[in-house]
Amino acid sequence: MRFTLALLGLCALVVAQPAPADVAAKADAYVQSFVRDGLFRGTVLVARGGQPIFRKAYGNANDEWDIANTPETKFRIGSITKQFTAVAILQLVEKGKLKLDDPISKHYAAPATWEKITIHHLLNHTSGIPSYTGLPGFMAKRSVEKMTPVEIVKLTQDMPLEFAPGEKFKYNNTGYVLLGHLVEKLAGKDYGDYITATLLQPLGMKDSGYDSATKIIKRRASGYSPNGDNTAYLDMSLPHAAGSLYSTVDDLLKWDLALHGGKLLKPESYKLMTTPGKSDYGYGLVIRETAGRTSINHGGGINGFNTHLIHFPAQGVVGIALANVNTPAADQIAAAIARIAMGDEQAPRALRKEVKVAADRLDLLAGEYELRPGFVLKVWRDGDRMLTQATGQGPVEIFPLNENQFFLKVVEAQLTFERDAAGKATAVKLLQGPVELRGLRK
């Protein structure tokens, strides 16, 4: 009897996992709803037990030549690069080349204000060093320049620290560029060459590497903005160890299985990398518990590309989404297809149909609305289109559900305008997720 009950329990456990065909159908429907709304083009993969159960490409790799994405297409992975950098540093620690509690000044000519900053602080974004990518206008002014890691670090090293080392978390690309410099200094090789020789080649990741504008990289996708334009050029020396790598869904699965399968780090190093610190950040990874499940993940965003890799260790499920368009969809898709593989229901995006609104009624909405001090939403009409732009962000199109309610396609957000008796807008409400902000017209 005990044997029978145990066997029945095992069968129930197996049946509870959705069949690969069901996962593929539901995952495809979910992704297609983002493709339909112009929010996603790229490749996705979900694996269970180390084996892909859904793998598909969507949209074009290159619009000018009308070349479709395939599962073998190569994408810039942006900040997913950071976990490669973290592993490289931890391997150097294991070899005795440095220690996590080493002050930066032991390996770099750091200013006196950095005397308490350690390797550990760089890895988990608690150094307090200002990030060079946060400098006003940096990407617009410097994106075509080729810079060395030291030149990048010097952009902010004479600025005051934003907080005492270890006191807070603030995402920091300068810290990871500095880590890349340390890899180069201690290994005696360029960062890209070292990562390729030490990590990529041993794992058989032949479709991954350090991106370059001058090299011929077969099957490399072009990157696009949400409005379909080519994105601005970015010299790949600028993201360096913070976001310079390219890869494919298949290669990232190899990487993920090796990282979490004990092939890259000693157990004690792996534990350090995957222990959540402030804001749930470990070393190059975010470790978070949601609805009783632990996930280990990281996303990436770089000119023309958004990516996400998420791993559920207890369930043995991995979700990967690589997009060659700048929208937040990759984050949502990777997590959703992984949850579908675990038996969760994930509803595709609802279809919202825009309506025609007379130009004179649209013109009455134009203006600036202050949603909170210093945060202004500008709204205007451009021909048949209505556009909005928030402080510090680029313009995006909004689409009318009726003459007072508009939705965005690039993010899950809605604007509701309040009009006076003459029809002129007096205020707007922005609803995005759980956040609702109301601003009066200036």
ChimeraX attribute file (.defattr): number of C-alpha atoms within 10 A of each C-alpha:
attribute: neighborCount
match mode: 1-to-1
recipient: residues
	/A:1	6
	/A:2	7
	/A:3	8
	/A:4	9
	/A:5	10
	/A:6	11
	/A:7	12
	/A:8	12
	/A:9	12
	/A:10	12
	/A:11	11
	/A:12	11
	/A:13	10
	/A:14	11
	/A:15	10
	/A:16	11
	/A:17	16
	/A:18	15
	/A:19	13
	/A:20	16
	/A:21	11
	/A:22	16
	/A:23	23
	/A:24	21
	/A:25	12
	/A:26	19
	/A:27	29
	/A:28	19
	/A:29	16
	/A:30	19
	/A:31	27
	/A:32	18
	/A:33	17
	/A:34	22
	/A:35	16
	/A:36	12
	/A:37	14
	/A:38	18
	/A:39	23
	/A:40	28
	/A:41	30
	/A:42	29
	/A:43	28
	/A:44	30
	/A:45	28
	/A:46	33
	/A:47	21
	/A:48	20
	/A:49	12
	/A:50	14
	/A:51	12
	/A:52	16
	/A:53	17
	/A:54	21
	/A:55	19
	/A:56	19
	/A:57	21
	/A:58	19
	/A:59	19
	/A:60	18
	/A:61	28
	/A:62	18
	/A:63	16
	/A:64	9
	/A:65	8
	/A:66	10
	/A:67	13
	/A:68	16
	/A:69	24
	/A:70	20
	/A:71	17
	/A:72	18
	/A:73	21
	/A:74	28
	/A:75	29
	/A:76	32
	/A:77	30
	/A:78	25
	/A:79	27
	/A:80	26
	/A:81	25
	/A:82	29
	/A:83	22
	/A:84	22
	/A:85	25
	/A:86	24
	/A:87	21
	/A:88	23
	/A:89	24
	/A:90	25
	/A:91	18
	/A:92	17
	/A:93	14
	/A:94	15
	/A:95	10
	/A:96	9
	/A:97	13
	/A:98	19
	/A:99	16
	/A:100	15
	/A:101	12
	/A:102	14
	/A:103	19
	/A:104	23
	/A:105	15
	/A:106	11
	/A:107	14
	/A:108	13
	/A:109	10
	/A:110	17
	/A:111	12
	/A:112	9
	/A:113	14
	/A:114	21
	/A:115	13
	/A:116	16
	/A:117	22
	/A:118	21
	/A:119	21
	/A:120	21
	/A:121	23
	/A:122	28
	/A:123	26
	/A:124	28
	/A:125	28
	/A:126	26
	/A:127	29
	/A:128	24
	/A:129	29
	/A:130	24
	/A:131	22
	/A:132	21
	/A:133	17
	/A:134	13
	/A:135	11
	/A:136	10
	/A:137	10
	/A:138	11
	/A:139	18
	/A:140	11
	/A:141	9
	/A:142	13
	/A:143	19
	/A:144	15
	/A:145	14
	/A:146	14
	/A:147	17
	/A:148	14
	/A:149	23
	/A:150	15
	/A:151	11
	/A:152	22
	/A:153	23
	/A:154	15
	/A:155	15
	/A:156	18
	/A:157	18
	/A:158	15
	/A:159	12
	/A:160	12
	/A:161	15
	/A:162	15
	/A:163	15
	/A:164	15
	/A:165	21
	/A:166	18
	/A:167	13
	/A:168	14
	/A:169	19
	/A:170	18
	/A:171	18
	/A:172	22
	/A:173	27
	/A:174	30
	/A:175	26
	/A:176	29
	/A:177	29
	/A:178	23
	/A:179	26
	/A:180	24
	/A:181	23
	/A:182	21
	/A:183	23
	/A:184	18
	/A:185	14
	/A:186	13
	/A:187	14
	/A:188	10
	/A:189	14
	/A:190	14
	/A:191	24
	/A:192	18
	/A:193	14
	/A:194	16
	/A:195	22
	/A:196	18
	/A:197	12
	/A:198	14
	/A:199	18
	/A:200	20
	/A:201	14
	/A:202	10
	/A:203	16
	/A:204	12
	/A:205	19
	/A:206	13
	/A:207	22
	/A:208	22
	/A:209	20
	/A:210	20
	/A:211	24
	/A:212	15
	/A:213	10
	/A:214	7
	/A:215	7
	/A:216	9
	/A:217	15
	/A:218	10
	/A:219	16
	/A:220	20
	/A:221	25
	/A:222	21
	/A:223	26
	/A:224	23
	/A:225	17
	/A:226	19
	/A:227	15
	/A:228	13
	/A:229	12
	/A:230	17
	/A:231	18
	/A:232	15
	/A:233	15
	/A:234	20
	/A:235	19
	/A:236	20
	/A:237	21
	/A:238	25
	/A:239	24
	/A:240	31
	/A:241	32
	/A:242	26
	/A:243	28
	/A:244	25
	/A:245	25
	/A:246	23
	/A:247	24
	/A:248	27
	/A:249	26
	/A:250	20
	/A:251	20
	/A:252	21
	/A:253	23
	/A:254	16
	/A:255	20
	/A:256	16
	/A:257	18
	/A:258	15
	/A:259	16
	/A:260	16
	/A:261	12
	/A:262	11
	/A:263	12
	/A:264	20
	/A:265	19
	/A:266	12
	/A:267	11
	/A:268	9
	/A:269	15
	/A:270	18
	/A:271	13
	/A:272	14
	/A:273	24
	/A:274	19
	/A:275	16
	/A:276	18
	/A:277	17
	/A:278	15
	/A:279	15
	/A:280	16
	/A:281	24
	/A:282	23
	/A:283	28
	/A:284	25
	/A:285	26
	/A:286	22
	/A:287	23
	/A:288	17
	/A:289	11
	/A:290	7
	/A:291	5
	/A:292	7
	/A:293	11
	/A:294	15
	/A:295	21
	/A:296	22
	/A:297	25
	/A:298	22
	/A:299	24
	/A:300	23
	/A:301	22
	/A:302	20
	/A:303	21
	/A:304	25
	/A:305	27
	/A:306	28
	/A:307	32
	/A:308	27
	/A:309	30
	/A:310	25
	/A:311	27
	/A:312	22
	/A:313	15
	/A:314	9
	/A:315	16
	/A:316	17
	/A:317	23
	/A:318	31
	/A:319	29
	/A:320	29
	/A:321	32
	/A:322	33
	/A:323	34
	/A:324	32
	/A:325	31
	/A:326	25
	/A:327	23
	/A:328	21
	/A:329	25
	/A:330	32
	/A:331	23
	/A:332	13
	/A:333	26
	/A:334	27
	/A:335	23
	/A:336	23
	/A:337	31
	/A:338	28
	/A:339	21
	/A:340	24
	/A:341	28
	/A:342	18
	/A:343	15
	/A:344	14
	/A:345	13
	/A:346	17
	/A:347	13
	/A:348	16
	/A:349	15
	/A:350	9
	/A:351	10
	/A:352	12
	/A:353	10
	/A:354	14
	/A:355	11
	/A:356	11
	/A:357	15
	/A:358	9
	/A:359	14
	/A:360	10
	/A:361	14
	/A:362	21
	/A:363	16
	/A:364	16
	/A:365	25
	/A:366	18
	/A:367	18
	/A:368	20
	/A:369	22
	/A:370	20
	/A:371	20
	/A:372	12
	/A:373	7
	/A:374	8
	/A:375	13
	/A:376	19
	/A:377	20
	/A:378	19
	/A:379	21
	/A:380	18
	/A:381	19
	/A:382	10
	/A:383	7
	/A:384	11
	/A:385	13
	/A:386	20
	/A:387	17
	/A:388	20
	/A:389	16
	/A:390	17
	/A:391	12
	/A:392	9
	/A:393	9
	/A:394	8
	/A:395	14
	/A:396	17
	/A:397	20
	/A:398	22
	/A:399	22
	/A:400	22
	/A:401	18
	/A:402	14
	/A:403	16
	/A:404	18
	/A:405	17
	/A:406	20
	/A:407	22
	/A:408	17
	/A:409	18
	/A:410	20
	/A:411	14
	/A:412	13
	/A:413	16
	/A:414	20
	/A:415	23
	/A:416	20
	/A:417	19
	/A:418	17
	/A:419	15
	/A:420	9
	/A:421	6
	/A:422	7
	/A:423	14
	/A:424	16
	/A:425	23
	/A:426	17
	/A:427	21
	/A:428	24
	/A:429	18
	/A:430	19
	/A:431	16
	/A:432	14
	/A:433	10
	/A:434	5
	/A:435	8
	/A:436	13
	/A:437	13
	/A:438	17
	/A:439	20
	/A:440	18
	/A:441	19
	/A:442	11
